[in-house]
Amino acid sequence: METTNSTPRSIAAIAREVRQDWKKVYFGAVPYLEAMGTLQSVDDAYGLDDARSIVLYFLSNATTWKGETARRVKAELKSLLK
């Protein structure tokens, strides 16, 4: 899936791609992936948690997700945190 450099994808759109690619999501990543499904940007919040923390916790729990899509999506999420 190609993205344009002009506008970053929403975190919710990224979460949809993760769900499509990662068939057996690690249980520790599930709550963060669910929260990401409701977020537009890293400036949003989910309950009392800020989106930046949610993305960081997701990345911490996504180490078992491997492959080309995983590498690309993880890099995209990391770039949103900058």
Rosetta constraint file for C-alpha pairs under 8 A:
AtomPair CA 3 CA 8 HARMONIC 7.58 0.50
AtomPair CA 3 CA 9 HARMONIC 7.43 0.50
AtomPair CA 4 CA 8 HARMONIC 7.31 0.50
AtomPair CA 8 CA 80 HARMONIC 7.78 0.50
AtomPair CA 9 CA 13 HARMONIC 6.32 0.50
AtomPair CA 9 CA 14 HARMONIC 6.81 0.50
AtomPair CA 10 CA 14 HARMONIC 6.48 0.50
AtomPair CA 10 CA 39 HARMONIC 7.04 0.50
AtomPair CA 10 CA 40 HARMONIC 4.54 0.50
AtomPair CA 10 CA 41 HARMONIC 5.80 0.50
AtomPair CA 11 CA 15 HARMONIC 6.11 0.50
AtomPair CA 11 CA 36 HARMONIC 5.85 0.50
AtomPair CA 11 CA 37 HARMONIC 6.79 0.50
AtomPair CA 11 CA 38 HARMONIC 7.79 0.50
AtomPair CA 11 CA 39 HARMONIC 5.47 0.50
AtomPair CA 11 CA 40 HARMONIC 5.19 0.50
AtomPair CA 11 CA 41 HARMONIC 5.86 0.50
AtomPair CA 11 CA 42 HARMONIC 7.69 0.50
AtomPair CA 11 CA 77 HARMONIC 7.97 0.50
AtomPair CA 12 CA 16 HARMONIC 6.34 0.50
AtomPair CA 12 CA 36 HARMONIC 5.55 0.50
AtomPair CA 12 CA 37 HARMONIC 4.11 0.50
AtomPair CA 12 CA 38 HARMONIC 5.66 0.50
AtomPair CA 12 CA 39 HARMONIC 5.35 0.50
AtomPair CA 12 CA 40 HARMONIC 5.98 0.50
AtomPair CA 13 CA 17 HARMONIC 6.56 0.50
AtomPair CA 13 CA 37 HARMONIC 7.33 0.50
AtomPair CA 14 CA 18 HARMONIC 6.31 0.50
AtomPair CA 14 CA 73 HARMONIC 7.23 0.50
AtomPair CA 15 CA 19 HARMONIC 6.27 0.50
AtomPair CA 15 CA 33 HARMONIC 6.17 0.50
AtomPair CA 15 CA 34 HARMONIC 7.85 0.50
AtomPair CA 15 CA 36 HARMONIC 5.96 0.50
AtomPair CA 15 CA 37 HARMONIC 5.46 0.50
AtomPair CA 16 CA 20 HARMONIC 6.31 0.50
AtomPair CA 16 CA 37 HARMONIC 7.02 0.50
AtomPair CA 17 CA 21 HARMONIC 6.23 0.50
AtomPair CA 18 CA 22 HARMONIC 5.69 0.50
AtomPair CA 18 CA 70 HARMONIC 7.69 0.50
AtomPair CA 18 CA 73 HARMONIC 7.71 0.50
AtomPair CA 19 CA 23 HARMONIC 6.93 0.50
AtomPair CA 19 CA 25 HARMONIC 7.77 0.50
AtomPair CA 21 CA 69 HARMONIC 7.33 0.50
AtomPair CA 22 CA 65 HARMONIC 6.56 0.50
AtomPair CA 25 CA 29 HARMONIC 6.71 0.50
AtomPair CA 25 CA 30 HARMONIC 6.50 0.50
AtomPair CA 25 CA 65 HARMONIC 7.69 0.50
AtomPair CA 26 CA 30 HARMONIC 6.62 0.50
AtomPair CA 26 CA 61 HARMONIC 7.20 0.50
AtomPair CA 26 CA 62 HARMONIC 7.04 0.50
AtomPair CA 26 CA 64 HARMONIC 7.21 0.50
AtomPair CA 27 CA 31 HARMONIC 7.98 0.50
AtomPair CA 28 CA 61 HARMONIC 5.71 0.50
AtomPair CA 29 CA 33 HARMONIC 6.06 0.50
AtomPair CA 29 CA 57 HARMONIC 7.69 0.50
AtomPair CA 29 CA 58 HARMONIC 5.39 0.50
AtomPair CA 29 CA 61 HARMONIC 4.95 0.50
AtomPair CA 29 CA 62 HARMONIC 6.16 0.50
AtomPair CA 30 CA 34 HARMONIC 6.12 0.50
AtomPair CA 31 CA 35 HARMONIC 6.20 0.50
AtomPair CA 32 CA 36 HARMONIC 6.02 0.50
AtomPair CA 32 CA 54 HARMONIC 5.75 0.50
AtomPair CA 32 CA 55 HARMONIC 7.17 0.50
AtomPair CA 32 CA 57 HARMONIC 6.82 0.50
AtomPair CA 32 CA 58 HARMONIC 5.27 0.50
AtomPair CA 33 CA 37 HARMONIC 6.36 0.50
AtomPair CA 33 CA 58 HARMONIC 6.55 0.50
AtomPair CA 34 CA 38 HARMONIC 7.34 0.50
AtomPair CA 35 CA 39 HARMONIC 7.01 0.50
AtomPair CA 35 CA 46 HARMONIC 6.50 0.50
AtomPair CA 35 CA 54 HARMONIC 7.31 0.50
AtomPair CA 36 CA 51 HARMONIC 7.60 0.50
AtomPair CA 36 CA 54 HARMONIC 7.10 0.50
AtomPair CA 36 CA 55 HARMONIC 7.20 0.50
AtomPair CA 38 CA 46 HARMONIC 7.63 0.50
AtomPair CA 39 CA 44 HARMONIC 6.24 0.50
AtomPair CA 39 CA 45 HARMONIC 7.32 0.50
AtomPair CA 39 CA 46 HARMONIC 7.43 0.50
AtomPair CA 39 CA 51 HARMONIC 7.11 0.50
AtomPair CA 40 CA 44 HARMONIC 6.72 0.50
AtomPair CA 41 CA 51 HARMONIC 7.15 0.50
AtomPair CA 42 CA 50 HARMONIC 7.50 0.50
AtomPair CA 42 CA 51 HARMONIC 4.78 0.50
AtomPair CA 42 CA 52 HARMONIC 5.17 0.50
AtomPair CA 42 CA 55 HARMONIC 8.00 0.50
AtomPair CA 42 CA 80 HARMONIC 6.91 0.50
AtomPair CA 42 CA 81 HARMONIC 6.91 0.50
AtomPair CA 43 CA 50 HARMONIC 7.19 0.50
AtomPair CA 43 CA 51 HARMONIC 6.22 0.50
AtomPair CA 43 CA 52 HARMONIC 7.29 0.50
AtomPair CA 44 CA 50 HARMONIC 6.25 0.50
AtomPair CA 44 CA 51 HARMONIC 5.39 0.50
AtomPair CA 45 CA 49 HARMONIC 5.64 0.50
AtomPair CA 45 CA 50 HARMONIC 4.29 0.50
AtomPair CA 45 CA 51 HARMONIC 5.15 0.50
AtomPair CA 46 CA 50 HARMONIC 6.22 0.50
AtomPair CA 46 CA 51 HARMONIC 6.70 0.50
AtomPair CA 49 CA 53 HARMONIC 6.75 0.50
AtomPair CA 49 CA 54 HARMONIC 6.91 0.50
AtomPair CA 50 CA 54 HARMONIC 6.55 0.50
AtomPair CA 51 CA 55 HARMONIC 6.15 0.50
AtomPair CA 52 CA 56 HARMONIC 6.18 0.50
AtomPair CA 52 CA 81 HARMONIC 6.51 0.50
AtomPair CA 53 CA 57 HARMONIC 6.04 0.50
AtomPair CA 54 CA 58 HARMONIC 6.07 0.50
AtomPair CA 55 CA 59 HARMONIC 6.16 0.50
AtomPair CA 55 CA 77 HARMONIC 7.12 0.50
AtomPair CA 56 CA 60 HARMONIC 6.22 0.50
AtomPair CA 57 CA 61 HARMONIC 6.29 0.50
AtomPair CA 58 CA 62 HARMONIC 6.02 0.50
AtomPair CA 59 CA 63 HARMONIC 7.02 0.50
AtomPair CA 59 CA 74 HARMONIC 7.01 0.50
AtomPair CA 65 CA 70 HARMONIC 6.09 0.50
AtomPair CA 66 CA 70 HARMONIC 5.40 0.50
AtomPair CA 66 CA 71 HARMONIC 7.02 0.50
AtomPair CA 67 CA 71 HARMONIC 6.26 0.50
AtomPair CA 68 CA 72 HARMONIC 6.23 0.50
AtomPair CA 69 CA 73 HARMONIC 5.99 0.50
AtomPair CA 70 CA 74 HARMONIC 5.92 0.50
AtomPair CA 71 CA 75 HARMONIC 6.14 0.50
AtomPair CA 72 CA 76 HARMONIC 6.19 0.50
AtomPair CA 73 CA 77 HARMONIC 6.18 0.50
AtomPair CA 74 CA 78 HARMONIC 6.15 0.50
AtomPair CA 75 CA 79 HARMONIC 6.14 0.50
AtomPair CA 76 CA 80 HARMONIC 6.46 0.50
AtomPair CA 77 CA 81 HARMONIC 6.72 0.50
AtomPair CA 78 CA 82 HARMONIC 6.96 0.50
